[in-house]
Every structure is written in structure tokens, then in C-alpha cells.
């Protein structure tokens, strides 16, 4: 591998982006519609496949994990529910 090849951005498809983000392909499409993820390009046709820079997807995945951790930390400790608590009327 040459230096030029190793510095080229890696392009991935929507399925791989979903795997990195732990989302399905439809959720990746929703992120694009919400301007939270920008495709590097699109395939032919009205509903052609979308391609993404892997680094962009990895950054978004890290941001989403950090935001989740902040929400969980802010919520404080939670008591697990067994589903068998008595119902009070």
C-alpha cells in the first residue's frame, strides 16, 4: 500500500454506516433527512444508494455514545424493575 492509498478517505455504504452507528439502514436514512449525517455521494436513480465517509460516521457514533452517557449519568442511579411490583389503586 502506498502512502497515497493509506491517506484516502474510506467510503462505506448505508448498511456499514448503520452497523457502526448500531442502527438499521432506515434510521441512517432518517439521520440524513435530519441533517445529522451527510452522504459523501449517492448512486444513480431517485432512491439510489448513499455512501458515507467512514470517519464521519465514526465521529457521529462517538458523539451519540457520549450524549447517551451524559443522559444516563444525569439521570442518576436507577433501580431495576422486576415487573412484579404491586399495583396500588
Secondary structure, 3 states (H helix, E strand, C coil): CCHHHHHCCCEEEHHHHHHHHCCCHHHHHHHHHCCCCCCCEECCCCCCCEEEEHHHHHHHHHHHHHHHHHHHHHHCCCCCCCCCCCCCC
